[in-house]
Amino acid sequence: MKRLCCLLLLLPIFAAAPARPPRLVVQIVVGSMRAGDLDRYADRFGEGGFRRLLERGSLYTDCRYNFQLTTTPATLATLATGAMPSMHGVVGESWIDYTTNRPVHLTDGPQGAGGYELIAPTLAETLCSRNPAGRAVSVALESTPAVLLAGRTGNAYWVDDERGEWATSRYYASATPAWVERLNTEGFNIGYLIPVWQQLLVQDAYRNTQRHDIRLTLANKRSVPLAAPRRFTPRTYAERLRYTPAGNSAVLGFAKQAVAHHELGTDEQPDLLNIYLDASRRIAELYGPESVEVEDTYYRLDRDLADFLDFLYAQVSPEECLVVLTSDHGTSDACNDEDRRTERFNAQQFRVIVNGFLNVRYGTGAWVQSYKDRSLYLNRNLIYERNLDLGKVQSEVATFATQFSGVAHALSATALSSGSFGRGYAMRMQNSFYPRRSGDVVLNLMPGRIEEQELVCSASGSMYAYDTQVPLVFCGPGIPARRIRREVDATDVAPTLARLLEIAEPDASEGAPLPEIIE
């Protein structure tokens, strides 16, 4: 009886003992995955991929980006920093410098890619600065996502556009590591290429019906004719990776190599691995979320993910490894040439018409400098030379823009800089606005509208639910299997991971640690 009493007295002490941080945090970002995609295709997933994470982890059913500019650079910067574009300053892959009227690219710098224009520090930077023994690695097919997730420290790897081989920059390493060179010499990526994209499952297993380039086969092995003309023929190794499921396979395969060679999760100091799956986004843009190509990509990714998780848990115990699965954004319904139910927004035509409007108002001149990512950049030097009031010109253009087909709202930079919007579309536009980089007039297109772009029939970049809502899953030690049906913000991811890693939140973070996870 005395022993039992002593044990009961000690129970609060054991319960209060702090848990160790995970040795390795793996953040997997699936490009253009809508919030409902995990449930939509769940009955065709295997046991070891997406379903393993869903059945063992916590799924937030309503995670959102609470800003308008849901493009890949802006949203990845938010995941990396815990801040909105109005704070981290990423308003696109490029923007116009108002003093020189020249474009500035996100990864410009004297030594190549290195996140020079990302103002806010990332989670990877914070981990390395607060814990020098910690390691941070970011992997993606394209350089911009890899750099954004890494920031200015750690290691970042991507596939070179010209050679289709894995690369980094002098910013992260004085030379390409020997193990990466060896993989390239052995033709690592070539082994993942798909000669002919054929269906993975039987034809009746697919929910979607629209298709262009995937080859379906009946039970008698007879190939089914294409329902539409071929949409795209890749010309280089890099394109064959980006526009087929091979890209996801190559990224996860390289990530396994990075885990081994960087010895991630092998000591008591927590490490971070960021993985961005670019191919899912490119395939969604090219074929649309209703396509068989997108559906087949998810089934193949599910198998690749199962293989990656098997490898990961063989290196690091599941009790010491945290896996986070989310997406950079969703995507619009497809706007196919043969189906014009969703009209496209012609940005070039809009730019010309606005310039004509200003010619009538203020005389002939090159008034419009550029249009990028829903932002119209005016020639401020010309406006000042004509002794015009910048705010007035911006306001007039914003009012005129709302008369253009496809434009739902337009706000001037002056209004976004001086006003304070607490809700609605204006608040989301303001959350995406960074004064030194955003345009003079910012547009919000009507629901379902996308900008006219080559090889793009579906796109993100709006404030509507199909773009802003994404899946969010945490799977790791102490995290129960459950569905959490409350709205959370994507800015909460970075501070939550920081708390689990027992480091300070990234300096510009605006989110809050998710209590269901950190408790």
C-alpha positions as CSV (number, residue, x, y, z in Angstrom):
1,M,0.0,0.0,0.0
2,K,2.9,2.4,0.9
3,R,4.6,1.6,-2.5
4,L,1.3,2.3,-4.3
5,C,1.0,5.7,-2.6
6,C,4.5,6.6,-3.5
7,L,3.9,5.7,-7.1
8,L,0.8,7.8,-7.2
9,L,2.7,10.8,-5.7
10,L,5.4,10.4,-8.4
11,L,2.9,10.3,-11.4
12,P,2.6,14.1,-11.7
13,I,6.4,14.3,-11.9
14,F,6.6,11.8,-14.7
15,A,3.7,13.5,-16.5
16,A,5.4,16.9,-16.3
17,A,8.7,15.6,-17.7
18,P,9.4,17.5,-21.0
19,A,9.5,15.5,-24.2
20,R,12.7,15.7,-26.3
21,P,12.5,17.5,-29.6
22,P,12.4,15.3,-32.6
23,R,15.8,14.5,-34.1
24,L,14.4,15.2,-37.6
25,V,11.6,17.3,-38.9
26,V,10.6,16.6,-42.5
27,Q,8.3,19.1,-44.2
28,I,6.8,17.8,-47.4
29,V,5.0,20.3,-49.6
30,V,2.9,18.9,-52.5
31,G,2.5,21.5,-55.3
32,S,-1.1,22.6,-56.0
33,M,-2.8,19.9,-53.9
34,R,-6.3,21.0,-53.0
35,A,-7.6,20.6,-49.5
36,G,-10.0,17.8,-50.5
37,D,-7.6,15.8,-52.6
38,L,-6.5,13.5,-49.9
39,D,-10.1,12.4,-49.2
40,R,-11.1,12.4,-52.9
41,Y,-8.5,9.8,-53.9
42,A,-8.1,8.0,-50.5
43,D,-9.7,4.7,-51.5
44,R,-7.0,4.2,-54.2
45,F,-4.1,5.0,-52.0
46,G,-2.0,2.3,-50.5
47,E,-1.3,1.7,-46.8
48,G,2.2,3.2,-46.6
49,G,2.0,6.6,-48.2
50,F,-0.7,9.3,-47.6
51,R,-2.8,7.0,-45.6
52,R,0.0,6.1,-43.2
53,L,0.3,9.8,-42.3
54,L,-3.5,10.3,-42.2
55,E,-4.1,7.3,-40.0
56,R,-1.3,8.0,-37.6
57,G,-1.3,11.8,-37.5
58,S,-3.5,14.8,-37.0
59,L,-5.2,16.3,-40.1
60,Y,-6.4,19.9,-40.1
61,T,-9.3,20.0,-42.5
62,D,-9.4,23.8,-42.8
63,C,-5.9,25.2,-43.3
64,R,-5.8,28.5,-45.3
65,Y,-3.5,31.1,-46.7
66,N,-5.2,34.3,-45.5
67,F,-4.0,36.5,-48.4
68,Q,-4.7,37.0,-52.0
69,L,-1.4,36.3,-53.7
70,T,-1.4,32.5,-53.5
71,T,1.4,31.9,-55.9
72,T,4.2,29.4,-55.2
73,P,6.9,32.0,-54.3
74,A,4.7,33.8,-51.9
75,T,3.2,30.8,-50.2
76,L,6.5,28.9,-49.8
77,A,8.0,32.0,-48.2
78,T,5.0,32.0,-45.8
79,L,5.6,28.4,-44.9
80,A,9.3,29.1,-44.4
81,T,8.9,32.2,-42.3
82,G,5.5,32.1,-40.7
83,A,4.8,35.5,-42.1
84,M,2.5,36.9,-44.8
85,P,3.8,38.6,-48.0
86,S,3.2,42.0,-46.4
87,M,5.9,41.0,-43.9
88,H,8.3,38.7,-45.8
89,G,8.3,40.8,-49.0
90,V,8.0,38.0,-51.6
91,V,5.4,39.2,-54.1
92,G,6.5,37.0,-56.9
93,E,9.5,35.6,-58.7
94,S,10.2,39.1,-59.9
95,W,9.0,42.7,-59.6
96,I,9.8,46.2,-60.8
97,D,12.3,48.4,-59.0
98,Y,10.6,51.8,-59.0
99,T,13.9,53.8,-58.9
100,T,15.4,52.0,-62.0
101,N,12.2,50.8,-63.7
102,R,14.0,47.4,-64.1
103,P,12.9,44.0,-63.0
104,V,14.4,42.5,-59.9
105,H,14.4,38.7,-59.5
106,L,13.8,37.0,-56.2
107,T,17.1,35.0,-56.2
108,D,19.3,37.8,-57.6
109,G,22.7,38.1,-55.9
110,P,26.4,38.3,-56.6
111,Q,26.8,34.5,-56.0
112,G,23.7,33.2,-57.7
113,A,20.7,31.7,-55.9
114,G,20.7,32.5,-52.2
115,G,17.4,34.0,-51.2
116,Y,18.8,37.5,-51.3
117,E,15.4,39.2,-51.6
118,L,13.7,37.2,-48.9
119,I,13.5,39.7,-46.1
120,A,12.3,37.6,-43.2
121,P,14.4,34.8,-41.8
122,T,13.3,31.2,-42.4
123,L,12.8,28.4,-40.0
124,A,15.9,26.8,-41.5
125,E,17.9,29.9,-40.8
126,T,16.6,30.1,-37.3
127,L,17.5,26.5,-36.6
128,C,21.0,26.9,-37.8
129,S,21.6,30.2,-36.0
130,R,20.2,29.1,-32.7
131,N,21.7,25.6,-32.9
132,P,24.9,25.6,-35.0
133,A,25.1,21.8,-34.8
134,G,21.7,21.5,-36.4
135,R,21.5,20.8,-40.1
136,A,18.9,22.1,-42.6
137,V,18.5,20.8,-46.2
138,S,16.0,21.8,-48.8
139,V,15.3,19.9,-52.0
140,A,13.1,20.8,-55.1
141,L,13.2,20.4,-58.8
142,E,13.4,24.2,-59.4
143,S,15.8,26.6,-57.8
144,T,13.3,29.2,-56.4
145,P,11.4,26.8,-54.2
146,A,14.5,25.2,-52.8
147,V,16.1,28.7,-52.1
148,L,12.9,30.0,-50.5
149,L,12.6,27.1,-48.0
150,A,16.3,27.2,-47.2
151,G,16.9,30.9,-46.9
152,R,20.5,32.0,-46.4
153,T,21.8,29.0,-44.5
154,G,22.0,25.3,-44.7
155,N,21.9,23.5,-48.0
156,A,19.7,23.8,-51.0
157,Y,19.6,21.5,-54.0
158,W,17.6,21.7,-57.3
159,V,17.8,20.4,-60.9
160,D,19.8,22.5,-63.4
161,D,17.6,23.7,-66.3
162,E,20.1,23.0,-69.0
163,R,21.7,19.7,-68.0
164,G,18.8,18.2,-66.0
165,E,21.3,17.4,-63.2
166,W,21.3,18.1,-59.5
167,A,23.0,21.4,-58.5
168,T,23.4,24.0,-55.8
169,S,25.0,27.4,-55.9
170,R,28.2,29.0,-54.6
171,Y,26.1,30.7,-51.9
172,Y,25.5,27.3,-50.2
173,A,28.7,25.5,-51.1
174,S,32.0,26.4,-52.7
175,A,31.6,23.5,-55.0
176,T,29.0,20.9,-55.8
177,P,29.4,18.1,-53.2
178,A,31.2,15.0,-54.4
179,W,28.3,12.7,-53.7
180,V,26.0,14.9,-55.8
181,E,28.5,14.9,-58.7
182,R,28.7,11.1,-58.4
183,L,24.9,10.8,-58.7
184,N,24.9,13.1,-61.8
185,T,27.7,11.0,-63.4
186,E,25.7,7.9,-62.8
187,G,22.7,9.4,-64.5
188,F,20.6,9.5,-61.3
189,N,17.7,11.4,-62.8
190,I,17.6,9.5,-66.0
191,G,16.7,6.4,-64.1
192,Y,13.4,8.1,-63.1
193,L,12.3,9.3,-66.6
194,I,9.2,7.8,-68.0
195,P,9.5,6.8,-71.7
196,V,5.8,6.8,-72.2
197,W,3.4,8.0,-69.5
198,Q,1.0,5.0,-69.0
199,Q,-1.7,4.6,-66.5
200,L,-0.7,3.1,-63.1
201,L,-4.1,1.6,-62.3
202,V,-6.8,-0.1,-64.3
203,Q,-8.9,2.4,-66.3
204,D,-12.1,2.0,-64.2
205,A,-10.2,3.0,-61.1
206,Y,-9.9,6.6,-62.1
207,R,-12.5,9.2,-61.0
208,N,-11.4,11.9,-63.5
209,T,-12.1,11.6,-67.2
210,Q,-10.3,14.5,-69.0
211,R,-6.9,13.6,-70.4
212,H,-4.4,14.6,-73.1
213,D,-1.0,12.9,-72.8
214,I,-1.4,9.9,-70.5
215,R,-1.9,6.5,-72.3
216,L,-4.8,4.5,-70.9
217,T,-5.2,0.8,-71.7
218,L,-8.2,-1.5,-71.6
219,A,-8.3,-4.9,-70.0
220,N,-7.5,-6.5,-73.3
221,K,-4.3,-4.3,-73.5
222,R,-5.7,-2.2,-76.3
223,S,-4.7,1.5,-76.0
224,V,-7.6,3.9,-75.7
225,P,-7.4,6.8,-78.2
226,L,-6.7,10.2,-76.7
227,A,-9.8,12.3,-75.8
228,A,-8.0,15.5,-76.9
229,P,-4.9,16.6,-78.8
230,R,-1.6,16.2,-77.1
231,R,-1.0,19.2,-74.8
232,F,2.8,19.1,-74.4
233,T,5.9,17.3,-75.6
234,P,8.9,17.8,-73.2
235,R,12.1,18.7,-75.0
236,T,14.7,18.4,-72.2
237,Y,15.5,16.2,-69.3
238,A,14.4,19.0,-66.9
239,E,11.0,19.3,-68.7
240,R,10.5,15.6,-68.7
241,L,10.9,15.7,-64.9
242,R,8.8,18.7,-64.3
243,Y,5.8,17.7,-66.4
244,T,5.6,14.0,-65.5
245,P,5.4,12.1,-62.2
246,A,9.1,11.2,-62.7
247,G,9.8,14.6,-61.1
248,N,8.3,13.7,-57.8
249,S,10.1,10.4,-57.9
250,A,13.4,12.0,-58.5
251,V,13.0,14.6,-55.7
252,L,12.1,12.0,-53.1
253,G,14.9,9.8,-54.4
254,F,17.4,12.6,-54.0
255,A,15.9,13.5,-50.6
256,K,16.8,9.9,-49.4
257,Q,20.4,10.5,-50.6
258,A,20.5,13.9,-48.7
259,V,19.3,12.2,-45.5
260,A,22.1,9.7,-45.7
261,H,24.9,12.0,-46.8
262,H,24.1,14.8,-44.5
263,E,23.4,12.3,-41.7
264,L,20.1,13.9,-40.8
265,G,18.6,12.8,-37.5
266,T,21.6,10.8,-36.4
267,D,22.5,12.8,-33.2
268,E,20.7,14.6,-30.4
269,Q,20.7,18.0,-32.3
270,P,17.4,18.4,-34.3
271,D,17.7,18.7,-38.1
272,L,15.3,19.9,-40.7
273,L,14.5,18.6,-44.2
274,N,12.3,20.5,-46.6
275,I,10.9,18.8,-49.7
276,Y,9.0,20.6,-52.4
277,L,7.3,18.5,-55.1
278,D,7.3,20.8,-58.1
279,A,6.0,18.3,-60.6
280,S,2.5,18.1,-59.0
281,R,2.1,21.8,-59.6
282,R,3.4,21.8,-63.2
283,I,1.1,18.9,-64.0
284,A,-1.9,20.6,-62.5
285,E,-1.2,23.7,-64.4
286,L,-0.8,21.9,-67.7
287,Y,-3.7,19.4,-67.4
288,G,-6.1,20.8,-64.7
289,P,-7.2,19.2,-61.4
290,E,-10.0,17.3,-63.2
291,S,-7.5,15.4,-65.4
292,V,-6.5,11.8,-65.3
293,E,-2.9,13.0,-65.5
294,V,-3.3,14.7,-62.1
295,E,-5.0,11.8,-60.5
296,D,-2.4,9.3,-61.8
297,T,0.3,11.6,-60.5
298,Y,-1.2,11.4,-57.0
299,Y,-1.3,7.6,-57.1
300,R,2.3,7.4,-58.2
301,L,3.3,9.9,-55.6
302,D,1.5,7.8,-53.0
303,R,3.8,4.9,-53.8
304,D,6.9,7.1,-53.9
305,L,5.9,8.6,-50.5
306,A,5.5,5.1,-49.1
307,D,9.0,4.1,-50.2
308,F,10.4,7.4,-48.9
309,L,8.8,6.9,-45.5
310,D,10.0,3.3,-45.2
311,F,13.5,4.6,-45.9
312,L,13.1,7.5,-43.5
313,Y,11.9,5.4,-40.6
314,A,14.7,2.9,-41.1
315,Q,17.2,5.8,-40.6
316,V,15.3,7.6,-37.8
317,S,12.9,6.0,-35.4
318,P,9.3,7.1,-35.9
319,E,9.4,8.1,-32.2
320,E,12.1,10.6,-33.1
321,C,10.9,11.9,-36.4
322,L,8.1,14.4,-37.3
323,V,6.6,14.5,-40.8
324,V,4.5,17.5,-41.9
325,L,2.5,17.3,-45.1
326,T,0.9,20.4,-46.7
327,S,0.7,22.2,-50.0
328,D,1.7,25.6,-51.4
329,H,-1.8,26.3,-52.7
330,G,-4.7,24.7,-54.5
331,T,-5.6,25.5,-58.1
332,S,-8.5,26.6,-60.3
333,D,-10.7,24.4,-62.4
334,A,-9.3,23.8,-65.8
335,C,-9.8,26.4,-68.5
336,N,-9.5,24.3,-71.6
337,D,-9.4,25.7,-75.1
338,E,-12.3,23.5,-76.1
339,D,-14.3,24.5,-73.0
340,R,-14.6,28.3,-72.5
341,R,-16.9,28.2,-69.5
342,T,-14.0,29.8,-67.6
343,E,-12.6,32.8,-69.4
344,R,-9.0,33.8,-69.2
345,F,-7.7,37.3,-68.3
346,N,-5.5,38.8,-71.0
347,A,-2.9,40.7,-69.0
348,Q,-1.2,42.1,-72.1
349,Q,-4.4,43.5,-73.5
350,F,-5.2,45.0,-70.1
351,R,-1.8,46.7,-70.0
352,V,-2.3,48.2,-73.5
353,I,-5.8,49.4,-72.7
354,V,-4.7,51.1,-69.4
355,N,-1.9,52.8,-71.2
356,G,-4.3,54.1,-73.8
357,F,-6.6,55.4,-71.0
358,L,-3.7,57.3,-69.5
359,N,-2.7,58.7,-72.9
360,V,-6.1,60.2,-73.2
361,R,-6.0,61.6,-69.7
362,Y,-2.4,62.9,-69.5
363,G,-0.9,62.8,-73.0
364,T,1.1,60.3,-75.0
365,G,3.7,58.3,-73.0
366,A,4.7,54.9,-71.9
367,W,2.6,55.1,-68.7
368,V,2.5,51.4,-67.9
369,Q,5.9,49.8,-67.0
370,S,4.9,46.2,-66.4
371,Y,2.2,43.8,-65.2
372,K,3.2,40.9,-62.9
373,D,1.2,38.7,-60.6
374,R,-2.1,40.7,-60.5
375,S,-0.1,43.9,-60.1
376,L,0.1,46.8,-62.6
377,Y,3.4,48.9,-62.4
378,L,3.2,52.5,-63.6
379,N,6.1,54.6,-64.9
380,R,6.6,56.7,-61.8
381,N,9.4,58.6,-63.4
382,L,7.1,59.8,-66.1
383,I,4.4,60.7,-63.6
384,Y,6.8,62.8,-61.6
385,E,8.2,64.4,-64.8
386,R,4.6,65.5,-65.7
387,N,4.1,66.9,-62.2
388,L,1.2,64.6,-61.6
389,D,-0.1,63.3,-58.2
390,L,0.9,59.7,-58.0
391,G,-1.9,58.8,-55.6
392,K,-4.5,60.4,-57.9
393,V,-3.2,58.5,-61.0
394,Q,-3.2,55.2,-59.1
395,S,-6.8,55.8,-58.0
396,E,-8.0,56.7,-61.5
397,V,-6.4,53.5,-62.9
398,A,-7.9,51.4,-60.2
399,T,-11.4,52.8,-60.9
400,F,-10.9,52.3,-64.6
401,A,-9.6,48.7,-64.1
402,T,-12.8,47.5,-62.5
403,Q,-14.6,48.1,-65.8
404,F,-12.3,45.5,-67.5
405,S,-13.8,42.1,-68.1
406,G,-12.7,39.6,-65.4
407,V,-11.6,42.1,-62.8
408,A,-13.6,41.9,-59.5
409,H,-11.7,44.5,-57.5
410,A,-8.8,46.9,-57.9
411,L,-7.1,48.8,-55.2
412,S,-4.3,51.4,-55.5
413,A,-1.0,51.2,-53.7
414,T,-1.8,54.4,-51.9
415,A,-5.0,53.0,-50.5
416,L,-3.3,49.8,-49.5
417,S,-0.5,51.7,-47.8
418,S,-2.6,54.2,-45.9
419,G,-5.7,52.2,-45.1
420,S,-6.4,49.4,-42.6
421,F,-8.8,46.7,-43.7
422,G,-10.0,44.3,-41.1
423,R,-11.9,41.8,-43.2
424,G,-13.0,40.9,-46.7
425,Y,-11.2,41.0,-50.0
426,A,-9.4,44.3,-49.1
427,M,-7.8,42.7,-46.1
428,R,-6.5,39.7,-48.1
429,M,-5.2,42.1,-50.8
430,Q,-3.4,44.1,-48.1
431,N,-1.9,41.0,-46.6
432,S,-0.3,40.4,-49.9
433,F,0.9,44.0,-50.4
434,Y,4.5,45.0,-49.8
435,P,4.9,48.7,-50.6
436,R,8.4,48.7,-52.1
437,R,7.7,45.8,-54.4
438,S,4.0,45.5,-55.1
439,G,2.4,47.3,-58.1
440,D,0.7,50.7,-58.2
441,V,-2.6,49.0,-58.8
442,V,-3.4,45.5,-57.4
443,L,-6.2,43.4,-59.0
444,N,-8.5,40.7,-57.8
445,L,-9.9,38.7,-60.6
446,M,-13.4,37.1,-60.6
447,P,-13.8,33.6,-59.3
448,G,-12.5,31.0,-61.7
449,R,-10.6,33.5,-63.9
450,I,-6.9,32.9,-64.6
451,E,-4.4,34.9,-66.5
452,E,-3.6,33.9,-70.0
453,Q,-0.3,31.9,-70.0
454,E,1.3,29.4,-72.3
455,L,1.0,25.8,-71.1
456,V,-1.3,26.8,-68.3
457,C,-5.0,25.8,-68.2
458,S,-5.3,25.9,-64.4
459,A,-3.5,28.3,-62.0
460,S,-3.4,29.6,-58.5
461,G,-3.0,33.2,-57.3
462,S,-6.4,34.1,-56.0
463,M,-8.1,34.6,-52.7
464,Y,-10.8,32.0,-53.4
465,A,-11.2,28.8,-51.5
466,Y,-9.9,26.6,-54.4
467,D,-6.5,28.3,-54.1
468,T,-6.3,29.2,-50.4
469,Q,-7.4,26.0,-48.7
470,V,-4.8,23.2,-48.4
471,P,-4.3,20.0,-46.5
472,L,-2.2,20.1,-43.3
473,V,-1.0,16.9,-41.5
474,F,1.3,16.4,-38.6
475,C,2.6,12.9,-37.9
476,G,5.1,12.2,-35.2
477,P,5.7,11.2,-31.6
478,G,2.9,12.1,-29.2
479,I,0.6,13.4,-32.0
480,P,-2.7,11.4,-32.0
481,A,-4.6,10.2,-35.0
482,R,-7.5,12.6,-35.5
483,R,-9.2,15.2,-37.6
484,I,-9.3,18.8,-36.3
485,R,-12.2,20.7,-37.8
486,R,-11.3,24.3,-37.1
487,E,-9.8,27.0,-39.3
488,V,-6.0,27.5,-39.0
489,D,-3.7,29.8,-40.8
490,A,-0.7,28.6,-42.9
491,T,1.5,31.1,-40.9
492,D,1.0,28.8,-37.9
493,V,3.1,26.0,-39.4
494,A,6.6,27.6,-38.9
495,P,6.1,28.7,-35.3
496,T,4.6,25.2,-34.5
497,L,7.7,23.5,-35.8
498,A,9.9,26.0,-34.0
499,R,8.2,25.2,-30.7
500,L,8.7,21.4,-31.3
501,L,12.3,22.0,-32.2
502,E,12.7,24.0,-29.0
503,I,14.1,27.1,-30.9
504,A,12.8,30.6,-31.2
505,E,10.1,31.3,-33.8
506,P,11.4,33.0,-37.0
507,D,11.7,36.7,-36.2
508,A,8.9,37.9,-38.5
509,S,6.5,35.1,-37.8
510,E,2.9,36.2,-37.4
511,G,1.3,32.8,-36.7
512,A,0.9,31.0,-33.4
513,P,1.9,27.5,-32.4
514,L,-1.0,25.1,-32.9
515,P,-2.0,23.9,-29.4
516,E,-3.2,20.5,-30.6
517,I,0.3,19.7,-31.8
518,I,2.6,21.3,-29.2
519,E,0.6,20.0,-26.3
